[in-house]
Amino acid sequence: IAGPAMAGDHTKGVMVMSMATLSGSCFGLLMRIGQDFGPWVVVAMRCGPQFVIVFTYCLWYWGSVTNIYRSISRLDAFAAVFLAGQSIGISMAMLMTTVANVFFVINTVPAFCALSDWLVLGETPRRRTVVMVIIALLGIFVIVWGELESDGLFGVLVALINPLSWTVYWGIMRHKSRILAKQQDAPPACVEKAQCEAVEEQAEANVTSSKPQAKQASADEEKKPQASSKNPVPGIMMVTVLVLAAFAWSGVWVTSDDRLRVPTWLEVLYFVGFGGVYLPCIQVLYSLAPKYLSTAEVGCLKVMECVYGPIWIWLFEEEVPPLTTFIGGSCIVVAVAGHSFLAAREARSAK
C-alpha cells in the first residue's frame, strides 16, 4: 500500500513544482508590463495588496496582532531584511538587463549557499558540491563578460543581490535552528535545575498570593499563546513585505520619480493581481512542493525557470539575449541540475 501512495505523492509534488516554475517564469514578463512606471514604483505599488494578503493570513494563523508580534524575534526581523533584499534584487534587475540574465543569475543560490557553508560555517563540501560551485561561478563570469560593453552589466550585478540575500537569509535561519537544537539538547542536570527553580518560584507565588488568585493566574497562563510552538515564517513574511515597501517608497522618494501618478483602473487591476494574487500563489506553490519532494528534486526542477522565462519574454517582447548569456546560463543550469540529480539519486539509494 505504501508504494502507490508514495508514488502518488511524488507525482503530486512534480505537478506542484512544475506549476510553480511555470508561473514563476512569468515574473519577468509581468515586471516588464509595468516598466513605464519604473522599477521602484512597481515594487512599491504591489506591496499594498501583497501586505493585505500576508497580514490577513498571519491574523488567521496567529489569532491576534499581539501574537504576531510575539512570534517574531530580533533574528527573524533581521532575516526579513535580506528576504526583502532578494525581492528588490530580482525586481530591479528585470528592468535593467535581459530576463535570461536575471533567471540564470538568481538560480545560482545553491552554489552561493554551499560556498557560505564552507567559508562561514566551516562545513566541508562534497566533491560534487565543489564542482557545482566552480561551474556556476564560471557561468556567472561568462555572463558578466558578455555584458561588459553593454548597458546590461549593472543589471547583472543588481541581480546578484538576489542569491547573495538568499544566502544570508538561509544562513541566519540555519544559525537559529542550531540555537534551538542546542537548547533542546541541554544536559539533564540543567533541565532538572531549571525544573527545580520553576517549582521554587511557583511555591513562593503560592505563599504570597491567595488560592483564587493563583487559580486565575494559572488559567491565564494556559490561555496565553505559545509563540515558540508555531512556525514563525508567516510573521517573517509580513515583516518582509513591510521592509520591502519601506525600501521601495524610499527609492521612489530618492529618485524623485515623476512617473508616480494616479493609475488607471486597468493599472490598479495589474498591481492588485501582481501583488495580491500572483506573488502569494507563487509562495504557496513553492512552499507545498517540499512536502512531496526532496530538497534536491526541488532544486533540480526549479532551474526550469531559466528555460521558460526567456521563452515568454521572446514570444511577447522579442527579446533575444546574447550568445554569452546562453553559454554561461547553460553552465549554471547543468551545474545546479546535475548536483541536485546526483543528490536525489544518492538519497534514493540510501533508502
VODOBA-616956 format. One record per residue (C-alpha): x, y, z. Coordinates in Angstrom, 2 decimals. Layout:
BEGIN
X;Y;Z $
...
END
This chain:
BEGIN
0.00;0.00;0.00 $
2.88;2.36;0.81 $
4.37;2.08;-2.69 $
1.50;3.58;-4.72 $
0.87;6.20;-2.03 $
4.48;7.38;-2.17 $
4.41;7.33;-5.96 $
1.24;9.40;-5.91 $
2.80;11.94;-3.55 $
5.87;12.18;-5.78 $
3.71;12.77;-8.85 $
1.75;15.41;-6.96 $
5.00;17.11;-5.95 $
6.27;17.16;-9.53 $
3.00;18.70;-10.69 $
3.07;21.36;-7.97 $
6.71;22.21;-8.68 $
6.04;22.35;-12.43 $
3.19;24.79;-11.83 $
5.46;26.85;-9.57 $
8.30;27.08;-12.10 $
5.95;27.77;-14.99 $
4.20;30.52;-13.05 $
7.41;31.91;-11.59 $
8.95;32.20;-15.03 $
6.30;34.83;-15.87 $
7.72;37.22;-13.27 $
9.98;38.99;-15.75 $
7.15;39.48;-18.24 $
4.87;40.92;-15.53 $
7.60;43.32;-14.41 $
8.09;44.48;-18.00 $
4.36;45.26;-18.28 $
4.76;47.94;-15.60 $
8.11;49.26;-16.82 $
6.54;52.64;-17.74 $
6.19;53.29;-14.01 $
9.81;52.43;-13.25 $
11.09;49.61;-11.02 $
10.71;51.42;-7.68 $
7.11;52.38;-8.34 $
6.16;48.85;-9.47 $
7.65;47.32;-6.31 $
6.09;49.98;-4.07 $
2.60;49.72;-5.59 $
2.47;45.93;-5.49 $
3.38;45.90;-1.77 $
-0.07;47.21;-0.81 $
-2.21;44.23;-1.87 $
0.63;41.84;-1.03 $
0.69;43.10;2.57 $
-3.10;42.80;2.87 $
-2.97;39.14;1.84 $
0.01;38.26;4.07 $
-1.37;40.18;7.08 $
-4.77;38.50;6.72 $
-3.12;35.10;6.66 $
-0.96;35.96;9.70 $
-4.02;37.20;11.58 $
-5.83;33.95;10.81 $
-2.78;31.86;11.71 $
-1.94;33.60;15.00 $
-5.34;34.89;16.06 $
-4.31;38.42;17.06 $
-1.83;41.19;16.26 $
-0.21;40.70;19.68 $
0.53;37.06;18.90 $
2.02;38.04;15.54 $
4.34;40.49;17.31 $
5.37;37.87;19.87 $
6.14;35.31;17.16 $
8.85;37.48;15.57 $
12.24;37.59;17.23 $
15.02;40.08;16.52 $
16.80;37.45;14.48 $
13.63;36.89;12.42 $
13.34;40.62;11.74 $
17.00;40.74;10.68 $
16.42;37.80;8.33 $
13.37;39.56;6.86 $
15.61;42.43;5.72 $
17.56;40.08;3.48 $
14.38;38.35;2.34 $
13.21;41.77;1.15 $
16.62;42.34;-0.43 $
16.29;39.30;-2.67 $
12.94;40.59;-3.94 $
14.40;44.02;-4.66 $
17.35;42.45;-6.47 $
15.27;40.40;-8.89 $
12.65;43.14;-9.41 $
15.17;45.88;-10.22 $
17.33;43.65;-12.41 $
14.38;42.62;-14.59 $
14.19;46.20;-15.91 $
17.96;46.72;-16.22 $
19.14;43.69;-18.19 $
17.73;40.77;-20.15 $
15.30;38.42;-18.41 $
17.51;35.47;-19.33 $
20.46;37.03;-17.50 $
18.37;37.51;-14.37 $
16.94;33.98;-14.28 $
20.34;32.40;-14.83 $
21.98;34.51;-12.11 $
19.28;34.01;-9.45 $
19.43;30.23;-9.86 $
23.00;30.21;-8.52 $
21.60;30.28;-4.97 $
22.69;26.66;-4.21 $
26.26;27.49;-5.23 $
26.46;30.58;-3.01 $
24.86;28.71;-0.11 $
27.40;25.90;-0.43 $
30.22;28.46;-0.58 $
28.86;30.17;2.53 $
28.56;26.88;4.44 $
32.20;26.18;3.67 $
33.69;29.63;4.39 $
31.43;30.77;7.25 $
30.12;27.64;8.94 $
33.23;25.56;8.31 $
31.36;22.65;6.73 $
33.48;20.54;4.39 $
31.74;20.38;0.99 $
31.47;17.23;-1.05 $
33.27;16.83;-4.34 $
30.11;17.30;-6.42 $
29.34;20.49;-4.48 $
32.77;21.92;-5.22 $
32.31;21.13;-8.91 $
28.88;22.79;-8.87 $
30.26;25.97;-7.27 $
33.14;26.23;-9.75 $
30.96;25.69;-12.83 $
28.23;28.06;-11.57 $
30.74;30.83;-10.83 $
32.26;30.24;-14.25 $
28.81;30.68;-15.78 $
28.34;34.00;-13.96 $
31.76;35.13;-15.19 $
30.79;34.34;-18.80 $
27.51;36.27;-18.47 $
29.26;39.30;-16.95 $
31.98;39.16;-19.60 $
29.34;39.23;-22.33 $
27.74;42.35;-20.82 $
30.94;44.36;-20.29 $
30.33;46.55;-23.33 $
26.55;46.90;-22.88 $
24.15;48.66;-20.53 $
23.08;45.36;-19.02 $
26.21;44.91;-16.88 $
24.78;46.89;-13.96 $
21.59;44.84;-14.16 $
23.59;41.60;-13.84 $
25.34;42.97;-10.75 $
22.00;44.01;-9.27 $
20.64;40.52;-9.97 $
23.46;39.11;-7.82 $
21.77;40.77;-4.82 $
19.12;38.05;-5.04 $
21.32;34.95;-4.50 $
23.53;36.77;-2.00 $
20.49;37.84;0.04 $
19.07;34.32;-0.06 $
22.43;33.00;1.15 $
22.47;35.34;4.15 $
18.80;34.61;4.90 $
19.27;30.83;4.93 $
22.45;31.26;6.94 $
20.54;33.17;9.61 $
17.77;30.57;9.69 $
20.32;27.74;9.99 $
22.03;29.60;12.83 $
18.67;29.96;14.56 $
17.90;26.26;14.11 $
21.27;25.40;15.67 $
20.49;27.60;18.68 $
17.14;25.88;19.14 $
18.77;22.46;18.77 $
21.32;23.31;21.48 $
18.53;24.42;23.79 $
16.63;21.17;23.20 $
19.79;19.11;23.75 $
20.51;20.67;27.15 $
22.07;18.27;29.71 $
19.65;16.55;32.12 $
21.27;18.32;35.06 $
20.43;21.69;33.54 $
16.88;20.58;32.87 $
16.46;19.32;36.44 $
17.89;22.56;37.82 $
15.50;24.61;35.71 $
12.59;22.48;36.84 $
13.58;22.89;40.49 $
13.85;26.63;40.09 $
10.42;26.70;38.46 $
8.94;24.69;41.36 $
10.50;27.02;43.92 $
9.18;30.10;42.11 $
5.73;28.55;41.98 $
5.86;27.77;45.72 $
6.83;31.34;46.54 $
3.99;32.59;44.36 $
1.52;30.34;46.15 $
2.66;31.65;49.56 $
2.36;35.30;48.63 $
-0.98;35.03;46.85 $
-4.38;33.61;47.68 $
-5.74;30.43;46.15 $
-8.36;32.09;43.90 $
-5.73;34.44;42.52 $
-3.38;31.52;41.89 $
-6.08;29.63;40.03 $
-6.91;32.68;37.94 $
-3.20;33.22;37.14 $
-2.75;29.62;36.08 $
-5.82;29.85;33.89 $
-4.44;32.99;32.27 $
-1.13;31.27;31.65 $
-2.89;28.43;29.86 $
-4.71;30.88;27.64 $
-1.51;32.66;26.60 $
-0.27;31.64;23.14 $
2.98;29.78;22.95 $
4.94;31.73;20.33 $
7.68;29.13;20.06 $
5.26;26.31;19.27 $
4.27;27.62;15.87 $
6.04;28.38;12.65 $
7.45;31.97;12.62 $
7.64;32.10;8.81 $
4.22;33.84;8.35 $
5.37;36.63;10.66 $
8.68;36.87;8.83 $
6.83;37.21;5.53 $
4.75;40.08;6.93 $
7.86;41.92;8.16 $
9.48;41.25;4.79 $
6.66;43.00;2.93 $
6.88;45.97;5.31 $
10.64;46.25;4.81 $
10.20;45.85;1.06 $
7.61;48.65;1.00 $
9.91;50.90;3.04 $
12.81;50.28;0.63 $
10.62;50.79;-2.42 $
8.95;54.04;-1.30 $
12.35;55.35;-0.19 $
13.63;54.58;-3.67 $
10.70;56.45;-5.20 $
11.41;59.46;-2.99 $
15.21;59.46;-3.50 $
14.99;59.13;-7.27 $
12.20;61.75;-7.43 $
10.44;59.52;-9.93 $
7.96;61.68;-11.85 $
6.28;58.53;-13.18 $
4.44;58.16;-9.86 $
0.94;59.13;-10.88 $
-2.65;58.14;-10.28 $
-3.01;54.80;-12.12 $
-5.94;53.91;-14.33 $
-8.35;51.16;-13.29 $
-6.54;48.70;-15.55 $
-3.23;49.58;-13.90 $
-4.81;49.19;-10.46 $
-6.03;45.76;-11.53 $
-2.48;44.96;-12.64 $
-0.95;45.94;-9.28 $
-3.65;44.10;-7.30 $
-3.28;40.97;-9.40 $
0.52;41.12;-9.31 $
0.93;41.72;-5.57 $
-2.29;40.25;-4.18 $
-2.78;37.14;-6.31 $
0.29;36.19;-8.35 $
3.05;36.55;-5.73 $
1.14;34.84;-2.88 $
0.23;31.96;-5.19 $
3.88;31.51;-6.16 $
4.87;31.45;-2.49 $
2.20;28.84;-1.72 $
3.27;26.58;-4.59 $
6.96;26.73;-3.66 $
6.00;26.03;-0.03 $
3.91;22.97;-0.93 $
6.45;21.30;-3.22 $
8.98;20.31;-0.48 $
6.21;18.37;1.30 $
6.18;15.83;-1.53 $
9.70;16.13;-2.98 $
13.19;16.14;-1.56 $
15.21;19.35;-1.48 $
17.45;18.04;-4.25 $
14.47;17.31;-6.52 $
13.01;20.75;-5.85 $
16.32;22.37;-6.78 $
16.57;20.26;-9.92 $
13.10;21.27;-11.13 $
13.44;24.94;-10.18 $
16.10;25.56;-12.81 $
13.35;25.12;-15.41 $
12.60;28.80;-14.78 $
15.74;29.50;-16.79 $
14.12;27.76;-19.75 $
10.60;29.16;-19.51 $
11.49;32.76;-18.61 $
13.46;33.68;-21.77 $
10.81;31.96;-23.90 $
7.98;34.14;-22.50 $
9.91;37.37;-22.99 $
10.94;36.31;-26.51 $
7.34;35.49;-27.50 $
5.82;38.74;-26.22 $
8.68;41.27;-26.49 $
11.04;39.59;-28.98 $
14.00;39.99;-26.59 $
16.98;37.91;-27.71 $
19.85;37.65;-25.20 $
23.48;37.48;-26.41 $
25.27;34.19;-27.04 $
27.36;34.55;-23.87 $
24.16;34.52;-21.82 $
23.21;31.11;-23.21 $
26.73;29.76;-22.70 $
27.03;30.99;-19.12 $
23.41;30.08;-18.38 $
23.95;26.55;-19.68 $
26.88;26.17;-17.29 $
24.69;27.28;-14.36 $
21.77;25.03;-15.31 $
23.99;21.99;-15.84 $
25.83;22.60;-12.56 $
22.73;23.10;-10.37 $
20.55;20.47;-12.05 $
23.38;17.94;-12.13 $
24.18;18.47;-8.45 $
20.50;18.13;-7.49 $
20.11;14.99;-9.61 $
23.13;13.32;-8.01 $
21.91;14.27;-4.53 $
18.43;12.86;-5.26 $
19.89;9.61;-6.62 $
22.13;9.26;-3.58 $
19.17;9.81;-1.24 $
17.10;7.15;-3.02 $
19.95;4.62;-2.97 $
20.40;5.25;0.75 $
16.77;4.32;1.36 $
END
